[in-house]
Amino acid sequence: MWAVSRTGRTYRGRRHVTVVSLLFLVLVMALGPTPSSAAGSDWWIPSARPAPDSQIGVTGEPFKGVDAQGEVRGFVDAHDHLMANEGFGGRLICGKPFSEAGIADALKDCPEHYPDGSLAIFDYITRGGDGKHDPVGWPTFKDWPAHDSLTHQQNYYAWVERAWRGGQRVLVNDLVTNGVICSVYFFKDRGCDEMTSIRLQAKLTYDLQAYIDRMYGGTGKGWFRIVTDSAQARSVIEQGKLAVVLGVETSEPFGCKQILDIPQCSKADIDAGLDELYGLGVRSMFLCHKFDNALCGVRFDEGGLGTAINVGQFLSTGTFWKTEKCTGPQHDNPIGTAASAAEKDLPAGVAVPAYATDAQCNTRGLTDLGEYAVRGMMKRKMMLEIDHMSVKAVGRALDILEADSYPGVISSHSWMDLNWTERVYGVGGFIAQYMHGSEGFTAEARRTKALRDKYGVGYGYGTDMNGVGGWPAPRGADAPNKVTYPFRSVDGGSVIDRQTTGQRTWDLNTDGAAHYGLVPDWIEDIRLVGGQDVVDDLFRGAESYLDTWGATERHRAGVDLARGAAATASSAEWNPFTSYAPGRAVDGTRDTRWASDWSDDQWLRIDLGDTYLVKRVTLDWERAYGKSYRIELSTDGTTWRTAWSTDSGDGGLDTARFDGSPARYVRIHGLGRGTGWGYSLYEVGVYGS
């Protein structure tokens, strides 16, 4: 997600750890892994875990196999950032998810945070106060990780292991960075090229898999399994292990930024980039994030953070966000207008513009290059993440997916307008909610419960750990329906107690969701606050996610019966330089179009050359669109019957679906125009499926 929340906190004094003790810990690690006391049949317990290391706090065998309906079970985290510490120049998120040198090396603060956090600038920016804190991680963890500490590692591998033991079966690891944030942040130890960071994070995810495998005796034996197709994922989950999917969330994928509205990438760059990411194992991705780029406009951030990101947008692109009145119920977030210290980075004489309160939508939608990228992902059977896209971009993307019945769409952490929910479910996509507190999470889950029941789908969550977003605060030791330790996992097969790492023990009631290991505790809190039915929907998440992924892989583009067919029309706009002839609407390219005269009653007729069963027609409108029109079918070109009609057309890409009917001729009959021009279509598609 990469979003920031501000909370205040009074910091306690740091506890000093002697140099001798640190050297001792490093020496212990240098001696290598030590055998565990687990019996050979306890496949879920490693035979050689590094020592010292974090405790897991879970007993009992992880569930395997499928349920009585043949479905896999388990929770889905659709949005996490295991390797975010390697993004943003390498010093924004402090600590690592693993280290060959052991936990003392993995869970240590950034060097500039010592001795008291005075130079923890990003911590100060995101958390408020003076940024001071005890920087010591292992073994004391006095001040971090914490639910409101946004700059410290929350994804240590053993904490992820605890979440797996507690019932999670899918984790989407979004490789993440931002070149502009990297460039303006004071501390860094590497360059800011986004794709270089993405490559490194992918490599380290595979290294983490190998690191865990060695604990279990060799390649393929560990619980952390990177998967590249839904069949692999299903097999991994049936074995009781964690299926890890690679995604990408970055602002300039393939170098596709825009400067002064001029794209800095080409279609060839997009193809090469998608091929490279696919080769790395990436199967889902965002096309834009935080800043408008050459592919799409973004959904705004609010408050002072929004102002800061708008400044970053200007520094990256040379333009600030631009807004317009929304055309439907969907809208982008209110644009940030509060003052921000980031404004001092603007050139002299440049200021963040003021915005009209009734203009809440980004003017920038999905660009032509963005459409090319969406279709490129479809060709490669990849899943499109629509969170962070402007509503204008999401609307067009969903039009494209619906027109081709493509199910590969994900909303992973509550960053789309919720009015899109049914369209996402309707096309076959998957939705996860951000890791809100149990009360808020339950309320939103109940709001969309009827839609999940209607489409027969499960639910997911997006923890966004290491994503600088803020996580559930403690409800308090005396809160009603608090988590009581120990408790049983959702499947009933494991017992989960408080989580301890080093000298620190965390309790969700008093610490909140401080790190990834507390995900099972948070789910138990949801059960106690919201009821078993919410958790049941979450437990069906793994099957639903795999349903979406599998359907995406199996998708086959329909045969366009209209491609290259003979076409006639009631009229064609005359132009001495460009042809707007009827055949331009069926020539297979959006570079041409048919345009009628400027009057209401106009039609375009397509001769398919033979009689086919017709079930679907797609219409890609130019700005001159039909507000009122109908789709008519005929077997002889004389007798027509209406298969579909609308009086509320709004342009864009329309998909008309209807019961299959034999037809050789298809006619788009315009009755009322949406503009003062005529009717104009880039392409018309006719399909039998």
Secondary structure, 3 states (H helix, E strand, C coil): CCCCCCCCCCCCCCCCCCHHHHHHHHHHHHCCCEECCCCCCCCCCCCEECCCCCCCCEECCCCCCCCCCCCCCCEEEEEECCCHHHCCCCCCCECCCCCCCCHHHHCCCCHHHCCCCCCCHHHHHHHCCCCCCCCCCCCCCCCCCCCCCCCECCCCHHHHHHHHHCCEEEEEEEEEECHHHHHHCCCCCCCCCHHHHHHHHHHHHHHHHHHHHHHCCCCCCCCEEECCCHHHHHHHHHCCCEEEEEEEEECCHHHCCEECCEECCCHHHHHHHHHHHHHHCEEEEECCCCCCCCCECECCCCHHHHHHHHHHHHHHHCCCCCEECCCCCCCCCCCCCCCCHHHHHCCCCCCCCCCCCCCCEECCCECHHHHHHHHHHHHCCCEEECCCECHHHHHHHHHHHHHCCCCCEEECCCCCCHHHHHHHHHHCCEEEEECCCHHHHHHHHHHCHHHHHHHCCCCEEECCCCCCCCCCCCCCCCCCCCCCCCEECCCCCCEECCEEECCEEECHHHHCCCCHHHHHHHHHHHHHHHCHHHHHHHHCHHHHHHHHHHHHHHCCCCCCCCCCCEEEECCCCCCCCCCCCHHHHHCCCCCCCEECCCCCCEEEEEEEEEEEEEEEEEEEECCCCEEEEEEEEECCCCCCEEEEEECCCCCCEEEEEEEEEEEEEEEEEEEEECCCCCCEEEEEEEECC
